[in-house]
Amino acid sequence: MIENTCQNYTQGNFCKLESIICLVLAGVAFCLPIFPKAASFLLEMGVLLALCDNVLAGRFKMAMPFSFRLLLLFAALAGLSLWASPRFFESFYNYKTLIPQYVFIYWLAISYIKTPARTYGMLTAVLASAACVASYGIYQYFYGGALVTAEWVDSAYFPALKSRVFSTLENPNILASFLVTTVALCVGGILGCDRLRVQAPLTVLMAVCTVCLIFTFSRGAWLSMLIVLLAAGVMFSKRLLFLFSGVLALAAFCMKDLIISRFISAFQGGDTSSALRRAIWESTWAMIEDFPFTGIGWNAYQFVYHKYDFFINNPENIIYHAHNMYLNIAAELGLPGLAVFLLLLGLHFYMAVTTLQKAKSPTARAAAIGFCAVLCGVVVGGFTDYTLFNMQLASIFWLLNGLTFALWQQNKTVTDNRF
């Protein structure tokens, strides 16, 4: 009976859940930056549908490529680190809320995004969501609602800086990191695809996201985007350099004093934000030296920092993360956790580059360039901030990694069967 049911399902007599699951996953991609609770609900629905799909199809053994095993290893190391946390239950609650979401969103992407059309549909959902987020951020800057508190606006050092936008995300730095990711995807589409009907809307979206990114006044994200665009321009197209130069010239003309002073300050380090970051990095180094292998525990940075506070000296002040992706992961999960994370980054970058070399269509090449640019942005941005502590950004990060694997799988040769 079970065998007949599975056979009928595979022959299409049952409703094909794969297409529904892909639509649900696209809904997750769209909702993540705007409605995170809706995204979590849709992800749970997608996982349940995927389990039903596997049971009906008689697939009782989950396919586990090497990249997915690495992600599970990272999740396991994060789980083991919980025992080092001074507040086990708080850390465990955060762990059980976030880590399964990252694992499942990656699993759904690598399991069900099997065709180029589905890959581009997912990217369209991400970019459509970015258009809404960036547009609202620009509205926020001109019509109120932007952050003006001393925590985010150092008016003493930047008297011309009155506000910073955050749109639908938690703070300006998280929004800026999301916009860098969006710009990177747009760059891939513009450079990889020669169709005007694709390039034109992506160019408009890239301009909107760039304007919104300027209004975040996030220096680390500015630097990250600059490096990503310069690298893409040098490697793939000089036209991008001219386009980017035009955007910079317009921005400098409209807000030259504020933008230039803000950007230069990233290298001078005289403001409170830069000074605090350097102090936090010194404290984080001390944590790593004390707990090099076990780490201090997943999401335990906020509970441990006051013991290593050499700068603020106020136990009531809460620092949630190290403002450096590499230091933060090493501090919380230990050096083994950092090593696995870096291996995951390198592996997906390899997949993106390999796909770029073997792309069978301009759209596949465009997506591959975009994924390379996204990972470059994450790598560069990680030196000045750790925005992946945010559930929305981290979920988008693992979703794009899953899409990178899916695109690589679609374009790989028979001999490329290692990961």
C-alpha positions in Angstrom: 0.0 0.0 0.0 2.8 2.4 1.0 4.7 1.5 -2.2 1.7 2.2 -4.4 1.0 5.5 -2.6 4.6 6.6 -3.2 4.5 5.5 -6.8 1.3 7.4 -7.5 2.7 10.5 -5.8 5.9 10.4 -7.9 3.7 10.0 -11.1 1.9 13.2 -10.3 -1.5 11.8 -9.1 -1.0 13.7 -5.8 -0.7 17.4 -5.6 2.9 18.4 -6.3 4.0 19.9 -3.1 7.4 21.0 -4.5 6.0 24.0 -6.3 4.0 25.0 -3.2 7.1 24.7 -1.0 9.0 26.9 -3.3 6.3 29.5 -3.2 6.3 29.4 0.6 10.0 29.7 0.6 9.7 32.8 -1.7 7.3 34.2 0.8 9.9 33.6 3.5 12.5 35.5 1.5 10.1 38.4 0.9 8.9 38.7 4.5 12.2 38.3 6.3 13.3 42.0 6.2 9.8 43.3 6.7 7.6 40.9 8.6 10.0 38.5 10.5 7.2 36.8 12.4 5.3 36.1 9.2 8.6 34.7 7.7 9.1 32.4 10.7 5.5 31.1 10.3 5.9 30.5 6.6 9.2 28.7 7.3 7.5 26.4 9.7 4.8 25.7 7.1 7.4 25.0 4.5 9.2 22.5 6.7 6.0 20.7 7.5 5.1 20.6 3.8 8.6 19.3 3.0 8.3 16.5 5.6 4.9 15.5 4.0 6.5 15.6 0.6 9.3 13.3 1.7 7.0 10.9 3.3 4.6 10.7 0.3 7.6 10.3 -2.1 9.0 7.5 0.1 12.2 9.5 0.8 12.9 8.5 4.4 16.6 9.4 4.3 17.6 13.0 4.0 20.2 13.9 1.5 23.1 15.5 3.3 25.7 17.1 1.0 29.0 18.1 2.5 28.0 21.8 2.9 24.9 20.8 4.8 27.0 18.6 7.1 29.3 21.5 7.8 26.3 23.6 8.7 25.1 20.9 11.1 28.6 20.8 12.6 28.5 24.5 13.1 25.1 24.1 14.8 26.5 21.3 16.9 29.5 23.4 18.0 27.1 26.3 18.9 25.0 23.8 20.9 28.0 22.5 22.8 29.1 26.0 23.6 25.9 26.5 25.6 27.4 24.7 28.5 30.0 27.5 28.9 27.4 30.2 29.0 26.9 31.8 32.4 23.2 32.0 31.6 22.4 28.7 30.1 18.7 29.0 29.7 18.8 32.5 28.1 21.4 31.3 25.6 19.5 28.1 25.0 16.3 30.0 24.2 18.1 32.1 21.6 19.8 29.0 20.2 16.6 26.9 19.8 14.9 29.9 18.3 17.5 30.9 15.7 19.7 27.9 14.8 16.9 25.6 13.6 15.6 28.4 11.4 19.0 28.8 9.7 19.4 25.1 9.2 15.9 24.6 7.8 16.0 27.6 5.5 19.3 26.2 4.1 17.9 22.7 3.8 14.7 23.9 2.0 16.8 25.9 -0.5 19.2 23.1 -1.4 16.4 20.5 -1.5 13.7 22.3 -3.5 15.3 25.0 -5.6 16.2 22.6 -8.4 15.7 24.7 -11.5 17.0 28.0 -12.7 13.4 29.5 -12.8 13.0 28.7 -9.1 16.4 30.3 -8.3 15.6 33.5 -10.1 12.1 33.5 -8.5 13.8 33.4 -5.1 16.1 36.2 -6.0 13.2 38.3 -7.3 11.5 37.9 -4.0 14.6 39.1 -2.1 15.0 42.1 -4.4 11.3 43.0 -4.3 11.5 43.0 -0.5 14.7 45.2 -0.7 12.8 47.7 -2.9 10.2 48.1 -0.2 12.7 48.4 2.6 14.9 50.9 0.8 12.0 53.0 -0.3 10.6 53.2 3.2 14.1 54.1 4.5 14.3 57.1 2.1 10.8 58.1 3.2 11.9 57.8 6.8 14.9 60.2 6.3 12.8 63.0 4.8 9.6 62.6 6.7 10.6 61.6 10.2 11.0 58.4 12.2 14.8 58.1 11.8 17.1 57.5 14.8 18.3 60.7 16.5 19.4 59.3 19.8 22.9 59.9 21.2 23.5 56.1 20.9 23.3 56.4 17.1 24.1 60.0 16.4 27.3 61.5 17.7 26.3 65.2 17.4 29.4 66.4 19.1 31.7 64.9 16.5 29.3 65.1 13.6 27.2 68.3 14.2 25.7 68.1 10.7 24.5 64.5 11.3 20.9 64.8 12.5 19.4 61.3 11.9 20.1 57.8 10.6 17.5 55.6 9.0 16.8 52.0 9.9 13.6 51.3 7.8 12.0 48.0 8.9 15.1 46.6 10.5 16.4 47.1 14.0 19.1 49.7 13.5 21.0 51.6 10.8 24.0 49.1 10.7 21.7 46.1 10.1 19.8 48.0 7.4 23.1 49.0 5.8 24.4 45.4 5.8 21.1 44.3 4.1 21.4 47.0 1.5 25.0 46.0 0.7 23.7 42.5 0.0 21.0 43.9 -2.2 23.5 46.1 -4.1 25.7 43.1 -4.6 22.9 41.0 -6.1 22.0 44.0 -8.4 25.6 44.2 -9.5 25.5 40.5 -10.5 22.3 41.0 -12.6 23.6 44.1 -14.3 27.0 42.6 -15.2 25.9 39.1 -16.0 22.8 39.7 -18.1 22.8 41.8 -21.2 19.1 42.2 -21.5 17.9 45.7 -21.0 14.6 44.6 -19.4 16.7 43.0 -16.7 19.4 45.6 -16.3 17.1 48.7 -16.3 15.0 47.7 -13.1 18.1 46.4 -11.4 19.9 49.7 -12.1 17.0 51.7 -10.6 16.9 49.4 -7.6 20.6 49.7 -7.1 20.3 53.5 -7.1 17.5 53.5 -4.6 19.4 51.1 -2.3 22.5 53.2 -2.6 20.7 56.4 -1.6 19.1 54.6 1.3 22.5 53.2 2.3 24.0 56.7 2.3 21.2 57.7 4.7 22.2 55.0 7.2 25.5 56.7 7.6 27.1 53.4 8.4 30.8 53.8 7.6 31.6 50.1 7.6 28.9 49.4 5.1 30.0 52.2 2.9 33.5 50.8 2.9 32.2 47.3 2.2 30.1 48.4 -0.7 33.0 50.5 -2.1 35.3 47.4 -2.1 32.6 45.1 -3.6 31.9 47.5 -6.4 35.5 48.3 -7.1 36.3 44.6 -7.3 33.3 43.8 -9.5 34.2 46.8 -11.8 37.8 45.8 -12.2 37.1 42.1 -12.7 34.0 42.2 -14.9 33.1 45.7 -16.3 34.6 49.1 -16.3 31.1 50.5 -17.0 30.3 49.7 -13.4 33.1 52.0 -12.2 31.7 54.9 -14.2 28.2 54.2 -12.9 29.4 54.0 -9.3 31.6 57.1 -9.8 28.5 59.0 -10.9 26.5 58.0 -7.9 29.3 59.0 -5.6 29.7 62.3 -7.3 26.0 63.0 -6.9 26.1 62.0 -3.3 29.2 64.1 -2.6 27.6 67.1 -4.3 24.4 66.9 -2.3 25.8 66.2 1.1 29.6 66.6 0.6 30.5 67.9 4.1 28.6 65.3 6.1 29.5 62.3 3.9 33.2 63.1 3.5 33.7 63.8 7.2 31.7 60.7 8.2 33.7 58.5 5.8 37.1 59.9 6.8 36.3 59.4 10.4 36.3 55.7 9.9 40.1 55.8 9.4 40.8 58.5 12.0 38.8 57.0 14.9 38.2 60.1 16.9 34.5 59.7 17.6 32.9 57.7 20.4 31.8 54.9 18.1 35.2 54.2 16.7 36.8 54.4 20.1 34.2 52.0 21.6 34.8 49.5 18.8 38.5 49.4 19.4 37.9 48.9 23.1 35.4 46.1 22.5 37.8 44.3 20.2 40.5 44.4 22.9 38.0 42.9 25.4 37.0 40.2 22.9 40.6 39.3 22.3 40.9 38.7 26.1 37.8 36.4 26.0 39.3 34.4 23.2 42.6 34.0 25.1 40.7 32.7 28.1 38.3 30.4 26.2 40.1 29.5 23.0 38.4 26.1 22.4 35.0 26.1 24.2 34.1 29.8 23.8 32.0 31.7 26.2 28.7 30.3 24.8 26.3 31.0 22.1 24.7 34.4 22.5 26.6 34.8 25.8 28.6 37.9 24.8 26.2 40.3 26.4 26.4 38.3 29.7 30.2 38.1 29.8 31.4 41.5 28.4 31.1 43.3 31.7 33.9 41.1 33.1 36.2 42.2 30.3 35.0 45.8 30.2 38.2 47.9 30.1 36.6 51.0 28.6 33.1 51.7 29.9 33.5 50.2 33.3 29.8 50.1 33.9 28.3 46.6 34.6 24.8 47.9 33.7 25.9 48.8 30.2 25.0 45.9 27.8 27.1 45.2 24.7 25.4 42.6 22.6 28.2 41.7 20.2 31.8 42.4 19.4 31.2 44.6 16.3 33.5 42.2 14.4 32.1 39.0 12.9 35.3 36.9 13.3 36.1 38.0 16.8 32.5 37.5 17.9 32.2 33.9 16.6 35.6 33.0 18.0 34.7 34.4 21.4 31.3 32.7 21.6 32.0 29.3 19.9 35.8 29.1 20.2 38.3 28.8 17.5 36.8 25.5 16.2 33.5 27.3 15.6 35.3 30.1 13.7 37.2 27.6 11.6 34.0 25.8 10.5 32.3 29.1 9.8 35.2 30.2 7.6 35.2 26.9 5.8 31.5 27.4 5.1 32.2 30.8 3.7 35.1 29.5 1.6 33.1 26.5 0.3 30.2 28.6 -0.9 32.5 31.2 -2.5 34.1 28.3 -4.3 30.7 27.1 -5.5 29.8 30.6 -6.7 33.1 31.0 -8.6 32.8 27.5 -10.1 29.3 28.3 -11.2 30.5 31.5 -12.8 33.1 29.6 -14.8 30.7 26.9 -16.0 27.5 28.9 -16.2 25.2 27.7 -19.0 23.3 30.9 -19.4 23.6 34.7 -18.8 21.1 34.5 -16.0 23.2 31.8 -14.2 26.3 33.9 -14.7 24.4 37.0 -13.3 23.3 35.1 -10.2 26.8 33.7 -9.7 28.4 37.1 -9.9 25.8 38.3 -7.4 26.6 35.5 -5.0 30.3 36.2 -5.2 29.7 39.9 -4.5 27.4 39.1 -1.6 30.0 36.9 0.1 32.7 39.6 -0.5 30.4 42.0 1.2 30.0 39.7 4.2 33.7 39.1 4.4 34.6 42.8 4.3 31.8 44.0 6.4 32.6 41.4 9.1 35.8 43.3 10.0 33.9 46.3 11.3 30.6 44.8 12.5 28.7 41.6 13.3 25.2 42.1 11.8 24.6 38.3 11.5 23.6 38.3 15.2 20.3 39.6 13.8 17.9 36.9 12.9 16.6 38.5 9.7 20.0 39.1 8.2 21.4 35.7 9.3 18.4 34.0 7.8 18.8 35.9 4.5 22.6 35.0 4.6 21.9 31.3 4.9 19.1 31.4 2.3 21.5 33.0 -0.2 24.1 30.3 0.7 21.5 27.7 0.0 20.7 29.3 -3.4 24.4 29.4 -4.1 24.5 25.6 -3.6 21.3 25.2 -5.7 22.7 27.2 -8.6 26.0 25.3 -8.4 24.1 22.0 -8.4 22.2 23.1 -11.5 25.4 24.0 -13.4 27.9 21.5 -12.1 29.5 18.8 -14.3 29.3 15.1 -13.5 32.8 15.2 -11.9 31.9 17.9 -9.5 30.1 15.7 -7.0 32.1 16.4 -3.8 30.0 18.9 -1.9 
